Amino acid sequence: MSEIATIDAAEQRKLNAILGASTDTGGNSDRLPILKVNTKRKNADGKKIPEGQFVLAGAGDQEVYAESVWIRPLSQTFQWLHFDSEEQKLANKTIIVPNFRTEPIDSKGGVRCGKPQSKVLRQMEPAEQKKYTDIKCYRQVRCLVSYEGKTATGAKASVENQPALLMLKGSNFGPFEDEVVKRLPQGRNLYDFWVKVSTEEHENGSVVYWVMHFEPDMGSPVSLDTPTMDTMYHIADMIKSENDTIISQHKEALAERSTDDAALDAIDVTLEDDFVE
């Protein structure tokens, strides 16, 4: 049996604030494997793989597919990413924030990668809204993942307590909030329960997509053991490392912009002097 972790209450609050794991509504290092729904018919080797099933990408040489998985959420955060669809690359990103009260400054000296707040965006004309299509807000759930499944060859395989990242956007952005966060008993945190995750298939014309659903096992709360705490500290370090880099880039972009503005002001003054008799 794993040793139960002990942690000072103040330290726990500090950790929760970084992870976004607390239910309190007040106040670029290594990457985690990505837990996602497979939308491809075949893998890179040409083998047929099950569409609409979960797969853990980046966890090893062999990917394991399953209709449902169990996750233990350790962190819930938010980040805006600007993926340039023409250049096919990441153009900008914000710091990772634990809630929407924290200003999401970005690496280019702006906020939210330039995307207006939702209430402002909704009032814009469709043509104006389209300018921000490539900028999306992701709900990021860092978690432990466990499940039984099969490989692309049909061999049975299992995943156990694998740290992973779940990136939720669009139709998958809201269900975690409604089905997990809002259902947590008072005084409980995200990491107190394992959550079963499944998918529901939808069609919109010729487009097929899958919406995730979450069923927390509220009847069986789990304790924080030492390995889980170690994973949480590692996740917190990863978030802080990425944020430190983006904050530095943000400051550099502002300084460069200030220098450019000063240069333009100097040019304006010089032009004015040329016209003085």
Long-range contacts (C-beta under 8 A, 24 or more apart in sequence): 2-225, 2-226, 2-227, 2-228, 3-225, 3-226, 4-223, 4-224, 4-225, 4-226, 5-224, 5-225, 5-226, 5-228, 5-229, 7-224, 7-229, 15-232, 15-233, 15-236, 16-189, 17-98, 18-75, 18-98, 18-236, 18-239, 18-240, 19-74, 19-75, 19-76, 19-77, 19-98, 19-142, 19-232, 19-235, 19-236, 19-239, 20-75, 20-76, 20-77, 20-78, 20-97, 20-98, 20-99, 21-73, 21-74, 21-75, 21-76, 21-189, 21-190, 21-191, 21-232, 22-189, 22-190, 23-181, 23-184, 23-186, 23-187, 23-188, 23-189, 23-190, 25-99, 28-241, 28-242, 28-245, 29-237, 29-238, 29-241, 29-242, 30-238, 31-58, 31-165, 32-58, 32-142, 32-163, 32-164, 32-165, 32-235, 32-238, 33-57, 33-58, 33-59, 33-162, 33-163, 33-164, 33-165, 34-58, 34-164, 34-165, 34-166, 34-167, 35-69, 35-71, 35-143, 35-145, 35-164, 35-165, 35-166, 36-166, 36-167, 37-199, 37-210, 37-212, 38-65, 39-209, 39-210, 43-152, 45-152, 47-152, 47-153, 48-152, 49-152, 51-208, 52-199, 52-201, 52-210, 53-149, 53-199, 54-147, 54-149, 54-197, 54-199, 56-145, 56-159, 56-162, 56-164, 59-159, 59-162, 59-164, 62-151, 62-157, 63-151, 63-152, 64-147, 64-149, 64-150, 64-151, 64-157, 64-158, 64-159, 65-149, 65-150, 65-151, 65-152, 66-147, 66-148, 66-149, 66-150, 67-198, 67-199, 68-147, 68-196, 68-197, 68-198, 68-199, 69-145, 69-146, 69-147, 69-149, 69-159, 69-196, 69-197, 70-145, 70-146, 70-147, 70-194, 70-195, 70-196, 70-197, 71-141, 71-143, 71-144, 71-145, 71-146, 71-164, 71-166, 71-194, 71-195, 71-197, 72-143, 72-144, 72-146, 72-191, 72-193, 72-194, 72-195, 72-222, 72-228, 73-141, 73-142, 73-143, 73-180, 73-190, 73-191, 73-195, 74-142, 74-143, 74-144, 74-163, 74-190, 74-191, 74-228, 74-231, 74-232, 74-235, 75-140, 75-141, 75-142, 75-143, 75-190, 75-232, 75-235, 75-236, 75-239, 76-139, 76-140, 76-141, 76-176, 76-181, 76-190, 77-139, 77-140, 77-142, 77-239, 78-104, 78-137, 78-138, 78-139, 78-140, 79-104, 79-137, 79-138, 79-140, 80-104, 80-106, 80-112, 80-113, 80-115, 80-135, 80-136, 80-137, 80-138, 81-113, 81-135, 81-136, 81-138, 82-106, 82-113, 82-114, 82-115, 82-134, 82-135, 83-134, 83-136, 84-134, 85-133, 85-134, 91-134, 92-135, 93-246, 94-246, 95-242, 95-243, 95-246, 95-247, 95-250, 96-140, 96-239, 96-242, 96-243, 105-246, 105-247, 105-250, 106-246, 106-250, 107-245, 107-246, 107-249, 107-250, 107-253, 108-249, 108-250, 108-253, 109-250, 109-253, 109-254, 109-256, 109-257, 110-253, 112-137, 136-169, 136-170, 137-169, 137-173, 138-167, 138-168, 138-169, 138-173, 139-167, 139-168, 139-169, 139-173, 139-176, 139-177, 140-165, 140-166, 140-167, 140-168, 141-165, 141-166, 141-168, 141-176, 142-166, 142-235, 144-228, 144-231, 146-194, 161-227, 163-231, 163-234, 163-235, 168-212, 171-202, 171-209, 171-211, 172-211, 172-212, 175-211, 175-212, 175-213, 175-214, 176-212, 176-214, 179-213, 179-214, 179-215, 179-216, 180-214, 180-216, 183-216, 183-218, 184-216, 185-218, 188-221, 191-222, 191-224, 191-228, 191-232, 192-221, 192-222, 193-217, 193-218, 193-220, 193-221, 193-222, 194-220, 194-222
